[in-house]
Amino acid sequence: MSTNGRIEAVLFDFGGVFTESPFLAAHEAGVELGIDVDVAFDLCFGSYHDDGDHPWHRLERGEMTLEDARRALRTMAADRGYDVDPVDFLMRLARDDHQREQVVQRALAVKPQNGYYLDSLAWAYYKMGRFQEALEEMKRAVAVVPDDPVFLEHLGEIYLTQNLRGEAREAWLRSLELDPTNHKLAERFKAKGFGDPATEERIRKSQGGLSNKALSSGSNLGPTR
């Protein structure tokens, strides 16, 4: 685990070395994502001068897998009000989509059945307009990690490129069932003429479960002063 974790960290860390200037590329990536580049770097990589408990530092030390680090980093970003995927941010450091594809292909050479790498490859193909290849890789990713709402959101988006509206609607419903707080996807769902997901029984149950969980969590806080 320690060795593999460090190999993953190196692949992840050097995903943008093909750029002329990684700092310029990072700035462009931050602009494209709509966030301050310093914030993005802090969320994804932590402080360069503090080898602490940041998920990226733990990944470098081989204490976390890349999958666990990615989930932890996304949760950290969400807690601070940002929708940042560290893998997506790093891939944007490459100058073009072909280089992004090369980054993921090198990672897949190490772990060919890693769902998160497959998702990244599928999205790179999507960005290049290679939609059939994107769909094939995205289906593979979902087969490996069936309950990731981001994967299912990506799958639905790619289905639309093939005019597979029924499949896209189902993928997005499943994504919203897993993450009913994804309001952007809910709005996109309606904009595509799929109806209001809030009227779907499965979504209502998921939202109800989320509310009950919040109430249960609050009930364990004890008396306040």
C-alpha positions as CSV (number, residue, x, y, z in Angstrom):
1,M,0.0,0.0,0.0
2,S,2.7,2.4,0.9
3,T,4.6,2.0,-2.4
4,N,1.5,2.0,-4.5
5,G,0.2,5.0,-2.7
6,R,3.4,6.9,-3.5
7,I,3.3,5.8,-7.2
8,E,-0.2,7.2,-7.4
9,A,0.9,10.4,-5.7
10,V,3.7,10.9,-8.2
11,L,1.4,10.2,-11.2
12,F,-1.1,12.6,-9.7
13,D,1.5,15.2,-8.9
14,F,3.2,15.3,-12.2
15,G,0.0,15.2,-14.3
16,G,0.7,18.7,-15.5
17,V,4.4,18.6,-16.3
18,F,3.8,19.0,-20.0
19,T,2.7,22.6,-19.6
20,E,5.2,25.4,-20.3
21,S,4.5,26.8,-16.9
22,P,2.6,24.9,-14.3
23,F,1.8,28.1,-12.4
24,L,0.4,29.8,-15.5
25,A,-1.6,26.6,-16.3
26,A,-2.9,26.5,-12.8
27,H,-4.1,30.1,-13.1
28,E,-5.9,29.2,-16.3
29,A,-7.4,26.2,-14.8
30,G,-8.6,28.2,-11.8
31,V,-10.2,30.8,-14.1
32,E,-11.9,28.0,-16.1
33,L,-13.3,26.5,-12.9
34,G,-14.3,29.9,-11.6
35,I,-12.3,29.8,-8.4
36,D,-9.2,31.5,-7.1
37,V,-6.1,29.5,-8.0
38,D,-4.6,29.9,-4.5
39,V,-7.8,28.4,-3.1
40,A,-7.8,25.5,-5.5
41,F,-4.2,24.7,-4.8
42,D,-4.8,24.9,-1.0
43,L,-7.8,22.6,-1.3
44,C,-6.1,20.1,-3.6
45,F,-2.6,20.0,-2.3
46,G,-2.5,21.8,1.1
47,S,0.6,23.8,2.2
48,Y,3.9,23.1,0.5
49,H,5.6,24.0,3.8
50,D,3.5,21.8,6.1
51,D,3.6,18.0,5.8
52,G,0.5,17.5,8.0
53,D,-2.8,15.7,7.9
54,H,-4.0,17.2,4.6
55,P,-5.3,14.3,2.4
56,W,-2.7,15.0,-0.3
57,H,0.1,14.8,2.2
58,R,-1.3,11.6,3.5
59,L,-1.5,10.2,0.0
60,E,2.2,11.2,-0.6
61,R,3.2,9.3,2.5
62,G,1.2,6.2,1.4
63,E,-1.3,6.5,4.2
64,M,-4.3,6.8,1.9
65,T,-5.3,5.4,-1.5
66,L,-6.0,7.9,-4.3
67,E,-9.7,7.0,-4.2
68,D,-9.9,7.8,-0.5
69,A,-7.8,11.0,-0.9
70,R,-10.0,12.2,-3.7
71,R,-13.2,11.7,-1.7
72,A,-11.7,13.4,1.3
73,L,-10.5,16.4,-0.8
74,R,-13.9,16.8,-2.4
75,T,-15.6,16.7,1.0
76,M,-13.2,19.3,2.3
77,A,-13.9,21.5,-0.7
78,A,-17.6,21.1,-0.3
79,D,-17.4,22.0,3.3
80,R,-15.8,25.3,2.2
81,G,-18.4,26.0,-0.4
82,Y,-16.5,24.8,-3.5
83,D,-17.2,22.1,-6.1
84,V,-13.7,21.1,-6.9
85,D,-12.5,17.7,-8.0
86,P,-8.7,17.5,-7.5
87,V,-8.3,15.1,-10.4
88,D,-10.2,17.4,-12.7
89,F,-8.2,20.4,-11.5
90,L,-4.9,18.6,-12.1
91,M,-6.0,17.4,-15.6
92,R,-6.7,21.0,-16.5
93,L,-3.1,21.8,-15.9
94,A,-2.3,20.0,-19.2
95,R,-2.4,22.2,-22.2
96,D,-4.9,20.2,-24.3
97,D,-7.3,17.2,-24.0
98,H,-4.8,14.9,-25.7
99,Q,-2.3,15.5,-22.9
100,R,-5.0,15.0,-20.3
101,E,-5.7,11.6,-22.0
102,Q,-2.0,10.7,-21.6
103,V,-2.0,11.6,-17.9
104,V,-4.9,9.2,-17.2
105,Q,-3.6,6.5,-19.5
106,R,-0.3,6.4,-17.5
107,A,-2.3,6.1,-14.3
108,L,-4.4,3.3,-15.8
109,A,-1.2,1.5,-16.7
110,V,-0.7,1.2,-12.9
111,K,-4.3,0.4,-11.9
112,P,-6.3,-0.6,-15.0
113,Q,-9.5,-1.2,-13.1
114,N,-9.5,2.0,-11.1
115,G,-13.0,3.5,-11.5
116,Y,-11.8,7.1,-10.8
117,Y,-9.1,6.9,-13.5
118,L,-11.7,5.4,-15.9
119,D,-14.1,8.3,-15.1
120,S,-11.3,10.8,-15.8
121,L,-10.5,9.1,-19.1
122,A,-14.1,9.1,-20.1
123,W,-14.4,12.8,-19.4
124,A,-11.3,13.5,-21.4
125,Y,-12.8,11.7,-24.4
126,Y,-16.0,13.6,-23.8
127,K,-14.1,16.9,-23.9
128,M,-12.5,15.8,-27.2
129,G,-15.8,14.9,-28.8
130,R,-15.0,11.2,-28.8
131,F,-18.4,10.4,-27.4
132,Q,-18.6,6.7,-28.2
133,E,-15.2,6.0,-26.5
134,A,-16.4,8.3,-23.6
135,L,-19.5,6.2,-23.2
136,E,-17.6,2.9,-23.2
137,E,-15.1,4.1,-20.5
138,M,-17.8,5.7,-18.5
139,K,-19.8,2.5,-18.4
140,R,-16.7,0.7,-17.2
141,A,-16.2,3.3,-14.5
142,V,-19.8,2.9,-13.3
143,A,-19.4,-0.9,-13.3
144,V,-16.5,-0.6,-11.0
145,V,-18.0,2.2,-8.7
146,P,-21.8,1.9,-9.2
147,D,-22.8,4.3,-6.5
148,D,-20.8,7.4,-7.2
149,P,-23.2,10.3,-8.0
150,V,-20.6,12.2,-10.0
151,F,-20.0,9.1,-12.2
152,L,-23.7,8.8,-12.8
153,E,-24.0,12.5,-13.6
154,H,-21.2,12.1,-16.2
155,L,-22.8,9.0,-17.6
156,G,-26.1,10.8,-18.1
157,E,-24.3,13.7,-19.8
158,I,-22.5,11.3,-22.2
159,Y,-25.7,9.4,-22.9
160,L,-27.2,12.7,-24.2
161,T,-24.5,13.0,-26.8
162,Q,-25.8,9.7,-28.3
163,N,-29.4,10.9,-28.0
164,L,-30.1,8.2,-25.4
165,R,-32.5,10.3,-23.4
166,G,-34.1,7.5,-21.5
167,E,-30.8,6.2,-20.3
168,A,-29.6,9.7,-19.5
169,R,-32.7,10.4,-17.4
170,E,-32.3,7.2,-15.5
171,A,-28.6,7.9,-14.8
172,W,-29.3,11.4,-13.5
173,L,-32.2,10.2,-11.4
174,R,-29.9,7.6,-9.8
175,S,-27.3,10.4,-9.2
176,L,-29.9,12.6,-7.6
177,E,-31.1,9.7,-5.5
178,L,-27.5,9.3,-4.1
179,D,-27.0,13.1,-3.8
180,P,-30.3,15.0,-3.6
181,T,-28.4,18.2,-2.7
182,N,-27.1,18.5,-6.2
183,H,-29.3,21.4,-7.2
184,K,-27.4,22.2,-10.4
185,L,-28.1,18.7,-11.7
186,A,-31.8,19.0,-10.7
187,E,-32.1,22.2,-12.7
188,R,-30.3,20.7,-15.7
189,F,-32.7,17.7,-15.4
190,K,-35.6,20.0,-15.7
191,A,-34.0,22.1,-18.5
192,K,-33.6,18.9,-20.6
193,G,-37.4,18.3,-20.4
194,F,-37.1,15.3,-18.0
195,G,-39.6,16.7,-15.6
196,D,-39.1,17.8,-12.0
197,P,-37.0,15.2,-10.1
198,A,-38.5,16.4,-6.8
199,T,-41.8,14.7,-7.8
200,E,-40.1,11.3,-8.2
201,E,-40.9,9.0,-5.3
202,R,-37.3,7.7,-5.1
203,I,-35.9,11.3,-4.8
204,R,-38.5,12.2,-2.2
205,K,-37.4,9.2,-0.1
206,S,-33.8,10.1,-0.5
207,Q,-34.5,13.7,0.6
208,G,-36.5,12.4,3.5
209,G,-33.7,10.1,4.5
210,L,-31.3,13.1,4.4
211,S,-33.6,15.2,6.6
212,N,-34.0,12.4,9.1
213,K,-30.2,11.9,9.2
214,A,-29.7,15.6,9.9
215,L,-32.4,15.5,12.6
216,S,-30.8,12.4,14.2
217,S,-27.4,14.1,14.1
218,G,-28.8,17.2,15.8
219,S,-30.5,15.1,18.5
220,N,-27.2,13.7,19.5
221,L,-25.7,17.1,20.2
222,G,-27.0,17.3,23.7
223,P,-28.4,20.4,25.5
224,T,-27.0,23.7,24.4
225,R,-26.2,26.6,26.7
